[in-house]
Amino acid sequence: MSWKLFYVFILCLVEMALYMDRLAVASVLKDIQDYYDVNDSQGGLVQTVYFGFFFIFTPLFGYLGDRASRKWLLSVCISLWIGLVVASSLIPKNLWALFLVSRGLSGIGQSSCTVLAPTIIADLYSGTKRSMALMMFFFMIPIGSGLGFLSGSHIGSALGHWQWGIRFTAMLGVFIALLVIIFLREPRRQQENETTRRGQTFWQDCLKIVVVPTYILSTLGLTCVMFLTGSLEWWAPTLIEHGKASKLNLSKTEDLTDNEKDNITLVTGAITLVSGLFGVVMGSLIAHWLKIGKGPFRRLKTQSADAWVCTIGALICIPTMAVGFPLAKDHLAIAYVLFFIGITAACCNLAVVIDLQLSVIAPSRRNTANSWQTLVSSILGDATGPYIVGAISDGVRKGSTPSDHFDSLVKAFYFPVGVLGLATILFFASVLTTKRDLRKIELEQELEKSRPISTTNLDWSNSVSKQWE
């Protein structure tokens, strides 16, 4: 194994642990609601507050990531995340607000990795190798999500307290933090011209980013997709639990046995993991084949391959989710199949949209661009989706039986499914702008290479970096 591949492996472990943490909380959400005695909108607020801290820290990591050591930024943030996860599991039931704040602060770890890790990979590899490395990295989203569902519920159930379900990821995080601190090295940045880069301010970088149509359209499209997937990963186990309790004619969903709850999280986690992996692989491979005109796409070669994959993925996801939700009570097996197809289609976007962004943004502005894309898609997608779905569910519910809870959540989910229609339109618009933006970035880089390079104003973090092979 080369050092470069080992570094990618370490970053993959970081991403996996962070997603395990998020979904471990989702897998025990009903237990958390019972423990703190909160309703659906308050339960959705846990995710909203978590991503709310993205608004504070994501632009900061974008700024620092283009100027400072990304390795040490990651090391500090992962260490903070570990401490905050453990702290959140120790908060008593009468301090709901403190639990929200501690969970929100733990989002520092997620924001740092999401912004910094893809740009480290982009500096390690280029071209097809970069696409494959990013595919490996984004594998960790479904793997971490699936393992989070499984570990959170089963470990909490086995040890008798839901808190142990989220503490487990912190214990795993200690090992991963040591790998980052001891082994990860900062790669040399792929920059156009150090003199030009040194003269750029953060806001100048931002102004250059917002005039790239493909970047703006794909960011908004990703936001719409994340609105659905964030809502789904947060509420799907609870939705299915209400449906199961309703079918068994139970008076309360809390009356479901631990074994029944564990089976639901087991299947949900397995579907999330397998469909996510399949979606990331399928999306990346199809985009690659479209770019080079390979296999069944010999006559369809296009530079807009990434945008086409995102468009079709979002389009397929709409009917599968719209039909799957209401079937989750009486025809759960069919609903699981539709969820599998829908999640697969949605996950086709994950690695592809980041590769698209990296292709149309200059290397020296990638951390900044990635931070804003992460911020927008998280705040307006992952963060708001669970809360809005929970609030709609509370608003349309007519009673307090499991059937009432199930029906209200199904109705609430039609809103994020509708948002996917907007995602399809935005991604299709990016198909029309990709070729022009790729040409613009090529011309910009050619111009920068033709300018004389000063050796007196090197970025300070690069001056101490080495090229590790």
Number of C-alpha atoms within 10 A of each C-alpha: 5 8 13 18 15 13 23 21 16 19 25 23 21 28 23 25 27 29 22 30 30 25 25 34 24 29 36 27 23 23 18 18 16 12 14 17 14 13 15 23 18 20 24 25 23 25 26 25 21 24 30 22 22 28 17 13 20 31 24 17 28 25 20 17 27 22 18 15 19 25 19 15 17 27 21 15 19 28 17 16 23 22 15 21 24 21 15 21 17 12 15 12 14 11 10 17 13 14 19 19 16 22 27 23 22 27 27 25 26 25 28 26 24 21 28 27 25 25 28 24 22 23 16 23 19 14 10 10 13 18 23 19 23 26 23 19 25 25 24 26 25 28 23 28 29 30 25 31 33 26 25 30 31 25 20 23 19 12 11 11 13 25 25 23 28 28 23 21 25 24 14 15 23 14 11 21 20 14 17 20 14 10 12 22 20 20 24 17 20 17 16 20 19 20 18 16 18 14 9 12 11 16 11 11 18 14 11 13 20 13 11 20 18 28 27 18 21 29 27 21 30 29 25 28 30 28 28 29 23 21 25 22 22 29 24 24 25 25 22 23 25 27 26 24 23 21 13 12 13 16 14 15 23 16 9 16 10 14 10 13 23 22 14 22 28 21 16 23 26 20 21 26 26 16 25 30 24 21 27 28 23 19 28 27 17 21 26 22 18 24 18 16 16 14 10 10 16 13 11 14 16 20 18 21 24 30 27 23 25 31 27 18 25 29 21 18 26 22 13 20 23 21 15 22 25 20 18 24 22 13 13 17 13 14 21 18 13 22 26 26 20 26 29 28 28 30 32 30 29 25 25 29 23 23 21 21 22 21 21 23 24 21 21 23 24 26 30 29 28 26 26 23 24 23 29 19 23 27 22 18 26 29 28 24 29 30 23 22 29 25 20 18 23 19 12 15 18 13 11 12 17 24 24 18 25 27 20 22 28 21 17 22 26 17 17 26 22 14 18 25 18 17 26 24 15 23 28 21 19 26 22 15 17 26 15 15 20 19 11 15 17 14 12 13 15 12 12 16 13 10 12 11 15 11 9 8 14 15 17 12 16 16 10 10 14 12 11 14 9
